[in-house]
Amino acid sequence: MSNTNIEVSLPLDDDGYISRECPYCKMRFKVHKDDFDGEKFPEEIYCPYCGQSASKDEFWTSEQIKYFQDMVMCKVVAPELDEFDNNLKGLNISSGLLDLKVSIDREETTMPVAPEEMGRMNLHEQTCCKTVIKVETTLDKGFYCLICGKRG
């Protein structure tokens, strides 16, 4: 199997923000796509709610991860299985004494639909590192900075 690159895009909210989910507390927040994809955020970031740090690649939402997995199945695995199934059909033998049929039984793969961007959150400026994120403001405590981890 050769390396396959799949380009996947996720929907943004009206302001260009994308949802993230803490791998520890499972709370969601949003970051601006340009900030997250660019140089602004280090490889390890902090959850604005619980303050735990992890690789920024661990902050995908469960729906985003499922979408990525479904895209790999649709664009990579399913075509490989189809090719394998076609190769197996060449092994089918039908002679007087022996009848051999080989096939793969699997469900049809359909193109996955990107998860919708979740509802409104409120903007919160993290003054220490000059970053603006979106958070649930039902919490009455300060938020941790995604970049430096300082609570403010």
Secondary structure, 3 states (H helix, E strand, C coil): CCCCCCCCCCCCCCCCEEEEECCCCCCEEEEEHHHHHCCCCCCEEECCCCCCEEEHHHCCCHHHHHHHHHHHHHHHHHHHHHHHHHHHHCCCEECCCCEECCCCCCCCCCCCCCCCCCCCCEEEEECCCCEEEEECCCCCCCCECCCCCCEC
